[in-house]
Amino acid sequence: MTRPLAILALLLALLSAPAQAALDASEMLADPALEARARALAKGLRCVICQNQPIDDSGADLARDLRRSLRARLLAGDSDEEAIGYLTKRYGDYVLLEPPLKPATWALWFAPAGFAAVALLLALRYFRRRE
């Protein structure tokens, strides 16, 4: 019984290592509240190199630069919105893991529902013909 638990613990430790390695200790802020704010914001920002991975978890050099830039903005006294606005101004809405709902992003928000509706209509049509 202890052997499977030991294997499970080792597996969990190995799987969590990349996420822990992504953030360098030199990047962390001295103020714990400010660091928590930076980590929360970084979880909502996409690494523009990695596919759908937040910069908080990414080990890419660009993600590291984005984390440093975000922390620098927070240290300078920017609000959360100002810090996010600075990064979206430089990288566009693509840097946001959850892009805003506006005409330029309607396809991102409504295309999946449209495809599902078309697939449902085609399936209904197919099954009605079989009867």
C-alpha positions in Angstrom: 0.0 0.0 0.0 2.8 2.4 0.7 4.6 1.7 -2.5 1.7 3.0 -4.7 1.5 6.1 -2.5 5.2 6.7 -2.9 4.9 6.3 -6.7 2.0 8.7 -6.7 3.8 11.3 -4.6 6.9 11.0 -6.9 4.7 11.4 -10.0 2.9 14.5 -8.6 6.3 16.0 -7.7 7.6 15.5 -11.2 4.5 16.9 -12.8 4.5 20.0 -10.7 8.2 20.7 -11.3 7.8 22.6 -14.6 5.3 25.0 -13.0 7.6 25.6 -10.1 10.7 26.1 -12.4 8.9 28.7 -14.5 9.2 31.4 -11.9 12.8 32.4 -11.0 13.4 33.5 -7.4 15.0 36.7 -8.7 11.7 37.7 -10.3 9.7 37.6 -7.1 8.8 40.8 -5.4 9.7 41.5 -1.8 6.2 42.6 -0.9 4.0 39.4 -0.6 0.8 41.3 -1.3 2.2 42.8 -4.5 3.7 39.4 -5.5 0.3 37.8 -5.0 -1.3 40.5 -7.2 1.4 39.9 -9.9 0.9 36.1 -9.8 -2.9 36.6 -10.1 -2.5 38.9 -13.1 0.1 36.6 -14.7 -2.4 33.7 -14.6 -4.7 35.6 -17.0 -2.0 36.6 -19.5 -1.1 34.3 -22.4 2.5 33.5 -23.3 2.6 34.6 -27.0 5.1 31.8 -27.8 3.5 28.9 -25.9 0.0 27.7 -26.9 -2.6 28.8 -24.4 -0.3 28.7 -21.5 -0.3 31.6 -18.9 2.9 33.5 -18.5 2.9 32.4 -14.8 3.5 28.8 -15.8 5.6 29.3 -18.9 9.4 28.9 -18.9 9.9 30.8 -22.3 12.2 33.8 -22.3 9.4 36.1 -23.6 7.1 35.0 -20.8 9.9 35.8 -18.3 10.2 39.2 -19.8 6.4 39.7 -19.7 6.4 38.7 -16.0 9.2 41.2 -15.2 7.5 43.9 -17.2 4.2 43.2 -15.3 6.0 43.3 -11.9 7.8 46.6 -12.9 4.5 48.2 -13.8 3.0 47.1 -10.4 6.1 48.4 -8.6 5.7 51.7 -10.4 2.3 52.0 -8.8 0.1 51.0 -11.8 -3.3 49.6 -11.0 -4.2 46.1 -12.3 -6.1 47.6 -15.3 -3.2 49.9 -16.2 -0.6 47.1 -16.0 -2.8 44.8 -18.2 -3.6 47.7 -20.5 0.2 48.4 -21.0 0.7 44.8 -22.1 -2.3 44.6 -24.3 -1.2 47.9 -26.0 2.1 46.3 -26.8 0.9 42.8 -27.7 -2.8 43.2 -28.5 -5.8 41.3 -27.1 -4.1 38.0 -28.0 -2.0 38.3 -24.8 -5.2 38.0 -22.7 -6.3 34.4 -22.0 -9.9 35.7 -21.9 -10.2 38.3 -24.6 -12.8 41.1 -24.2 -16.1 40.9 -26.0 -16.0 43.4 -28.8 -16.6 43.3 -32.6 -13.0 42.3 -33.4 -13.4 39.2 -31.1 -16.9 38.2 -31.9 -15.7 35.2 -33.9 -13.7 33.9 -30.9 -16.8 34.1 -28.7 -19.6 33.1 -31.0 -18.0 30.8 -33.7 -18.0 27.7 -31.4 -21.7 28.1 -30.7 -22.4 28.7 -34.4 -20.4 25.5 -35.4 -22.3 23.5 -32.8 -25.6 24.8 -34.1 -24.7 23.9 -37.7 -23.5 20.4 -36.6 -26.7 19.9 -34.7 -28.8 20.9 -37.7 -26.8 18.6 -40.0 -27.2 15.7 -37.6 -31.0 16.3 -37.3 -31.2 16.4 -41.1 -29.2 13.2 -41.4 -31.3 11.3 -38.9 -34.6 12.5 -40.4 -33.5 11.2 -43.8 -32.7 7.8 -42.4 -36.2 7.4 -41.0 
